[in-house]
Every structure is written in structure tokens, then in C-alpha cells.
Amino acid sequence: MFQATITTMQISNDPMGGQQFPAMPTLDSNVAQRCMGLNNTGFSPGAQLPGLGGTGGLDPRMMMMQQMQMMEVMLDMMALMLGAGGGMGQAMGMPQSLQQAASSGGGAAGSGATGGAVGANQTMASNAPVTANVEKLVQALSSSYHKAAKENFPIILAECQKQGVTDKAQIAYILATTVHESGAGAHMEEFASGSAYEGRKDLGNNQSGDGVRYKGRGYVQITGRNNYTNWSKKLGIDLVGNPELAEKPENAARILVEGMKEGSFTGKKLGDYIGGGKQDFEGARRIVNGTDKASVFADTARKLMAAL
């Protein structure tokens, strides 16, 4: 049997400027035969093939078989060298993408049914943001919410992506909160006058008229002087002097997503109840408002999650 030995190679005299490349690994005959299929005839390493004996001359069929095997071995060796060091790929002017694919154990087209491109796509898919079908989400709600949800869900989903919220359950609960706090964005200002909040120290309403001035606004209906003051600082806009700015969708979306993500409203955040193996939709109501209508919010979140 043909005995293959490749010694360590130092590629020099590069036409691109004489750059020296890393030495390639030494492959002896046993490695070549065992790992790269040289001895695929079933004979032991070094055994003679039929027709290649010392007395009968060379059989043309055996010569062709040997040549085909040698070509296969050379291709496999090149692949192994590229994966081990990349020096040959650089010397041959191989595109960087192919060198990277070879060194990572896969090729541009892969081997058989799998390959480097498939593995890369799988990794990208697992890290990619959730792609939501807005129409499907809208249809998961009762018809009274359809118009507002169709207009506002894309804005909220974009903010989720911007802030790195990609967990489906968390996104579903954010949307559910919008549905029941503001009618999916249809009502960006609280129906009530806000007089009931007058003098509420827990809301920071310490001046006359604060109750009405700082009533609920936005997708999540922030309420009270304290909230308007805090979000003025976070957003860099004057919500205290212009509370109606909290109704603008771009501001309301950031308040909603960032507030629930970071726990700005009550000290409780999304990660406390949802994500990382947790899915407590009922308990998550504490992120915004204690346990008020917790089961209603939770039911809507489940419907929206199924639609994501």
C-alpha cells in the first residue's frame, strides 16, 4: 500500500511580500491512513494491493484506484492543514471566509448534510431578536383593541429590540401591560381627572394641583410627580413642566420597556418573574401595580406569547 508521509512545512517566499506563515503540523503515514481514509480498501497499512505485486506488474485498474485514493488523501490533508493552522490558505490566497470556515471545522458548503454555514446560521438564529408577526399578535386580542394594537405594537416591539429585550415571555407581558393599562395605546391619558391623587405623598404630589397635573399617561400610565421627575432625568426631557410629553409614543415606549426591564416603577423588574426559566405572569403584575387584575394581565400575556 502506498505510504504517505508529510513533514512539517514552512511556507516562505510569499508573492504578496515574503511574509512567513506558521509551520504546518507533521502528518505521518499512520495518521494519514487512520484519520483520512487512505487505507479504505480494508488492508492493513503498508499491505500491497492486488495487482501491485512485485512479480506481476501493474494492473491499470489498480493504478486508477490508487490515483483516485491519492487525490482524495491530498484533498483531505489540505483540509486538515487549513483547519490546523491556516498557513496554506493564506499562501494560496484563499478568501478569509473559507479559511475561517476550515479552521472552525466546517466549510462554506459543509460536509454531507451539515457544515460550517449551517452551524453559523443556527448560532445567529438563537441570538437574533424575536421577529413578531404584528397581525397575528393583533388577532390574539379582542377586536376592540385591534386598531390601537396595530398602530402601537410595532413601536413597542422596536423599543424592545433596541433595549435588548428578546425573551418572548417578557415581550408578551410588556405588550399585555400596554393592552390593559392604556387600551394598547388607544388611551394615552387617564380617563379620570387625577384629583384622587391630590396630596399623595407616596407619589410625590406635594404641591397643589399635582394630582391632576401628573395623572396617568403613556402606555403604562405613569402617575405622580415622582415618576414624572424621574423620567425627565432618564429621557432628558422636561416631563415635569410638560407632562403631556409622556403621551408621545416614542417617549411612552421607552418608559414602558425600560421601566419594566429595570424595575423603575415599583422596584420589581421583568427578570424577577419572567425569563431564565421563570414564567410567573401573575406575579409579574407587581412590576407596575401590585396584584391589581393580575390574572387578566396574565391571560392576555399567554395569548400574546402563543402568537409570537
Backbone torsions as a table, in degrees:
resi	resn	phi	psi	omega
1	MET	NA	142.3	176.6
2	PHE	-54.0	130.0	179.3
3	GLN	-103.6	119.9	-176.5
4	ALA	-103.6	129.3	175.4
5	THR	-136.6	125.5	175.0
6	ILE	-119.8	125.0	-179.7
7	THR	-93.1	169.5	179.4
8	THR	-59.7	134.6	-177.7
9	MET	-113.5	136.2	171.8
10	GLN	-115.7	109.6	-175.9
11	ILE	-84.2	123.3	-178.1
12	SER	-133.6	-175.2	180.0
13	ASN	52.7	45.9	179.9
14	ASP	-65.8	130.8	179.9
15	PRO	-65.1	-13.4	-179.3
16	MET	-88.1	7.7	175.4
17	GLY	138.2	11.8	176.1
18	GLY	79.2	20.3	-178.8
19	GLN	-69.5	135.9	177.7
20	GLN	-87.1	136.0	-178.5
21	PHE	-111.1	160.7	-177.2
22	PRO	-59.6	148.0	177.1
23	ALA	-66.4	146.7	-179.5
24	MET	-92.1	155.5	-177.4
25	PRO	-70.0	149.9	177.2
26	THR	-79.5	129.3	177.9
27	LEU	-119.6	109.7	177.3
28	ASP	-85.1	178.2	-173.9
29	SER	-64.5	-37.0	-178.6
30	ASN	-64.8	-42.8	178.4
31	VAL	-62.8	-46.4	-178.8
32	ALA	-59.4	-44.1	-177.4
33	GLN	-71.2	-40.9	-175.5
34	ARG	-73.8	-42.5	-171.8
35	CYS	-91.8	-25.7	-171.2
36	MET	-117.9	12.5	170.4
37	GLY	76.1	21.0	179.5
38	LEU	-62.4	-42.1	-175.9
39	ASN	-94.0	55.6	-176.3
40	ASN	-88.1	15.5	179.0
41	THR	-92.3	-9.6	-178.1
42	GLY	96.3	-8.0	179.7
43	PHE	-85.4	155.8	177.9
44	SER	-71.8	156.0	179.4
45	PRO	-53.8	130.2	176.9
46	GLY	91.1	-8.4	-178.8
47	ALA	-73.2	150.3	-179.7
48	GLN	-79.8	140.1	173.9
49	LEU	-76.9	151.4	175.2
50	PRO	-58.3	135.9	179.2
51	GLY	89.7	-5.8	179.8
52	LEU	-110.1	21.1	-178.8
53	GLY	-68.3	167.5	-176.3
54	GLY	-76.3	-12.4	-173.7
55	THR	-111.9	-23.3	-172.8
56	GLY	-99.3	1.2	-178.1
57	GLY	79.0	-170.0	-176.0
58	LEU	-102.2	129.3	174.8
59	ASP	-83.7	124.0	-178.6
60	PRO	-54.4	-35.6	-179.7
61	ARG	-66.1	-39.0	179.2
62	MET	-69.0	-35.7	177.2
63	MET	-62.3	-42.9	178.9
64	MET	-63.1	-42.6	179.2
65	MET	-61.2	-42.8	-179.9
66	GLN	-63.8	-42.6	179.9
67	GLN	-62.8	-40.6	179.1
68	MET	-64.9	-40.4	179.1
69	GLN	-65.0	-40.3	-179.9
70	MET	-63.2	-40.7	178.4
71	MET	-63.3	-40.8	179.4
72	GLU	-63.7	-42.4	-179.9
73	VAL	-62.9	-43.2	-178.7
74	MET	-62.5	-41.2	178.2
75	LEU	-64.9	-42.5	179.8
76	ASP	-65.8	-37.8	179.3
77	MET	-65.4	-40.4	178.0
78	MET	-61.1	-41.8	178.8
79	ALA	-62.8	-41.3	179.9
80	LEU	-65.2	-41.9	179.1
81	MET	-63.3	-42.7	179.3
82	LEU	-62.8	-40.1	179.4
83	GLY	-69.1	-30.9	-175.4
84	ALA	-81.8	-33.3	-174.2
85	GLY	-143.2	-31.4	179.2
86	GLY	84.8	-4.1	-176.6
87	GLY	-63.5	-41.9	-178.1
88	MET	-66.0	-38.7	179.0
89	GLY	-60.6	-39.4	178.8
90	GLN	-67.5	-42.9	-178.0
91	ALA	-64.0	-33.7	-178.3
92	MET	-84.7	-3.2	-178.8
93	GLY	73.4	26.2	-179.6
94	MET	-68.1	139.6	178.1
95	PRO	-54.3	144.1	-177.0
96	GLN	-58.5	-36.1	-178.0
97	SER	-62.3	-38.0	179.0
98	LEU	-72.4	-37.9	176.6
99	GLN	-60.9	-42.2	179.9
100	GLN	-66.4	-39.6	179.4
101	ALA	-63.5	-41.5	-179.8
102	ALA	-65.9	-43.4	-177.2
103	SER	-69.7	-20.3	179.3
104	SER	-93.0	3.3	175.3
105	GLY	95.2	8.1	179.8
106	GLY	-143.7	166.3	-179.6
107	GLY	-115.0	178.2	179.5
108	ALA	-62.4	-36.2	179.5
109	ALA	-102.4	-14.1	-179.4
110	GLY	84.4	178.0	178.7
111	SER	-117.7	121.4	-177.9
112	GLY	70.5	-132.0	-176.6
113	ALA	-87.9	-9.3	-178.3
114	THR	-126.0	166.6	178.6
115	GLY	-176.6	-179.6	-176.8
116	GLY	-61.8	-37.6	-178.6
117	ALA	-64.1	-38.9	179.4
118	VAL	-64.4	-45.3	-179.9
119	GLY	-60.8	-40.5	179.7
120	ALA	-64.4	-41.2	-179.9
121	ASN	-64.3	-37.9	179.4
122	GLN	-64.0	-41.1	179.5
123	THR	-64.5	-44.1	-179.9
124	MET	-62.3	-40.2	-178.4
125	ALA	-63.4	-39.4	-177.4
126	SER	-69.4	-25.2	-178.7
127	ASN	-98.4	-10.7	-174.6
128	ALA	-70.8	150.1	176.4
129	PRO	-64.2	155.9	178.5
130	VAL	-64.6	130.5	174.9
131	THR	-98.6	112.3	-173.9
132	ALA	-100.7	141.1	172.4
133	ASN	-91.2	101.3	-173.9
134	VAL	-59.2	-40.7	-179.2
135	GLU	-61.4	-38.8	179.0
136	LYS	-67.0	-38.9	177.1
137	LEU	-63.8	-43.7	-179.8
138	VAL	-60.1	-42.8	-177.8
139	GLN	-68.9	-16.6	177.5
140	ALA	-75.4	-13.0	-178.4
141	LEU	-101.4	165.2	175.1
142	SER	-67.8	155.5	-171.5
143	SER	-61.1	-24.6	-178.4
144	SER	-65.8	-19.4	-179.4
145	TYR	-98.1	-7.6	-169.7
146	HIS	-57.3	-50.7	-175.3
147	LYS	-60.9	-48.9	-177.8
148	ALA	-68.1	-39.4	-179.4
149	ALA	-64.8	-39.0	179.7
150	LYS	-63.7	-32.7	-179.6
151	GLU	-81.4	-38.0	-170.3
152	ASN	-100.6	-26.9	-179.6
153	PHE	-58.8	-42.1	178.9
154	PRO	-59.3	-35.9	179.7
155	ILE	-67.1	-42.3	-179.0
156	ILE	-70.5	-40.7	178.7
157	LEU	-63.5	-38.7	178.0
158	ALA	-64.5	-38.5	178.5
159	GLU	-68.3	-37.1	175.9
160	CYS	-59.3	-46.4	179.6
161	GLN	-63.4	-42.4	-179.1
162	LYS	-60.7	-37.5	-176.9
163	GLN	-94.5	6.7	174.9
164	GLY	77.4	20.5	176.0
165	VAL	-90.2	103.5	-175.9
166	THR	-120.3	-4.9	178.2
167	ASP	-69.5	125.7	-175.3
168	LYS	-59.7	-41.8	-178.3
169	ALA	-65.9	-39.0	178.2
170	GLN	-66.1	-43.2	178.6
171	ILE	-62.2	-43.1	179.8
172	ALA	-59.6	-40.1	-178.2
173	TYR	-73.3	-34.7	175.4
174	ILE	-60.7	-46.5	179.8
175	LEU	-65.1	-40.6	179.2
176	ALA	-62.3	-38.5	178.0
177	THR	-62.0	-41.1	178.1
178	THR	-63.2	-41.3	-178.3
179	VAL	-57.9	-46.1	-172.8
180	HIS	-93.4	-18.1	176.9
181	GLU	-84.6	-35.7	-174.8
182	SER	-136.7	19.9	-179.3
183	GLY	62.7	39.7	-178.1
184	ALA	63.2	27.3	178.4
185	GLY	97.5	2.4	179.7
186	ALA	-72.8	-28.3	-176.0
187	HIS	-124.8	89.7	-175.7
188	MET	-85.8	-0.6	173.3
189	GLU	-131.9	135.4	-178.9
190	GLU	-56.5	140.2	179.5
191	PHE	-63.9	-43.1	-177.3
192	ALA	-66.4	159.9	-177.2
193	SER	-70.5	-27.1	-177.0
194	GLY	96.9	-3.4	-178.9
195	SER	-62.7	-23.9	179.4
196	ALA	-67.0	-18.2	-179.5
197	TYR	-91.9	-1.4	-177.1
198	GLU	-60.4	130.5	177.6
199	GLY	75.9	7.9	-179.4
200	ARG	-74.1	103.5	-178.5
201	LYS	-66.0	-32.6	179.9
202	ASP	-65.7	-19.8	177.2
203	LEU	-99.0	-3.9	-179.0
204	GLY	82.3	11.6	-178.4
205	ASN	-80.2	87.7	-174.5
206	ASN	-110.7	6.4	178.6
207	GLN	-125.6	151.1	-179.4
208	SER	-59.5	130.9	178.4
209	GLY	91.7	-3.5	-178.6
210	ASP	-62.8	-33.4	-178.8
211	GLY	-58.5	-49.8	-179.7
212	VAL	-72.5	-41.7	-176.9
213	ARG	-63.2	-39.6	-174.2
214	TYR	-114.8	43.4	175.0
215	LYS	-74.3	177.7	-173.7
216	GLY	-63.7	132.4	177.3
217	ARG	-144.3	156.3	176.2
218	GLY	88.5	-176.9	-178.2
219	TYR	-61.8	-31.9	-176.6
220	VAL	-111.0	2.5	174.9
221	GLN	58.1	61.2	176.3
222	ILE	-64.2	143.3	-172.5
223	THR	-136.7	140.0	173.0
224	GLY	95.0	152.2	-178.3
225	ARG	-57.2	-40.3	-178.5
226	ASN	-57.8	-48.1	-179.6
227	ASN	-63.8	-43.1	-179.6
228	TYR	-65.8	-35.1	178.2
229	THR	-69.1	-46.6	-179.4
230	ASN	-61.2	-42.8	-177.6
231	TRP	-76.7	-21.7	172.2
232	SER	-62.5	-42.0	179.7
233	LYS	-68.8	-42.5	-177.7
234	LYS	-67.6	-41.0	-176.1
235	LEU	-87.5	-19.9	-177.4
236	GLY	76.1	25.8	176.9
237	ILE	-131.3	159.5	-175.1
238	ASP	-89.9	86.7	176.6
239	LEU	-79.4	-23.5	179.1
240	VAL	-67.7	-45.9	178.7
241	GLY	-80.1	-25.0	-178.6
242	ASN	-134.3	70.8	-174.8
243	PRO	-59.6	-24.8	-179.5
244	GLU	-65.9	-16.7	177.8
245	LEU	-64.9	-19.5	177.8
246	ALA	-69.8	-13.2	179.8
247	GLU	-85.7	-17.5	-179.1
248	LYS	-65.1	131.9	-174.5
249	PRO	-53.1	-41.2	-177.6
250	GLU	-67.1	-35.5	176.3
251	ASN	-75.0	-43.0	-178.8
252	ALA	-62.5	-37.2	-179.9
253	ALA	-66.2	-42.8	179.2
254	ARG	-66.3	-41.4	178.2
255	ILE	-59.9	-45.7	-179.6
256	LEU	-59.8	-57.3	-173.2
257	VAL	-70.2	-49.7	-178.5
258	GLU	-65.6	-40.1	-179.8
259	GLY	-63.1	-41.4	180.0
260	MET	-75.4	-34.9	180.0
261	LYS	-67.6	-42.7	-173.7
262	GLU	-97.2	-9.5	180.0
263	GLY	79.8	32.4	-175.8
264	SER	-71.9	-21.6	-173.8
265	PHE	-83.6	-48.5	-175.5
266	THR	-128.5	-1.9	-174.9
267	GLY	94.3	-12.3	176.2
268	LYS	-98.2	137.8	-177.2
269	LYS	-124.0	168.4	-177.7
270	LEU	-53.0	-45.8	-176.6
271	GLY	-62.4	-16.2	178.5
272	ASP	-72.4	-24.9	-173.8
273	TYR	-124.1	-26.5	-173.1
274	ILE	-133.8	135.4	179.6
275	GLY	102.0	157.3	-179.3
276	GLY	63.2	34.2	179.7
277	GLY	93.0	-6.9	-179.9
278	LYS	-101.1	145.4	176.1
279	GLN	-151.6	67.3	-179.6
280	ASP	-100.2	82.5	-177.9
281	PHE	-66.8	-33.8	178.3
282	GLU	-67.7	-48.7	-179.4
283	GLY	-64.1	-28.3	-176.8
284	ALA	-64.0	-15.5	177.9
285	ARG	-60.7	-24.9	179.9
286	ARG	-65.4	-13.7	178.0
287	ILE	-64.1	-30.9	-176.3
288	VAL	-117.0	-47.4	-170.5
289	ASN	-154.2	68.2	173.7
290	GLY	54.2	-124.4	-179.6
291	THR	-120.1	15.6	-178.3
292	ASP	-59.6	117.5	178.8
293	LYS	53.8	35.5	-176.2
294	ALA	-58.5	-39.7	-177.8
295	SER	-69.6	-32.7	178.4
296	VAL	-66.9	-46.0	177.8
297	PHE	-61.1	-42.6	-177.5
298	ALA	-64.1	-41.7	-179.6
299	ASP	-63.3	-42.2	178.2
300	THR	-65.7	-39.3	178.9
301	ALA	-60.8	-40.3	179.2
302	ARG	-65.0	-40.6	178.7
303	LYS	-64.4	-41.5	179.8
304	LEU	-69.3	-38.1	178.9
305	MET	-63.4	-38.8	178.2
306	ALA	-63.9	-27.0	-179.1
307	ALA	-86.6	-13.7	179.9
308	LEU	-74.2	NA	NA
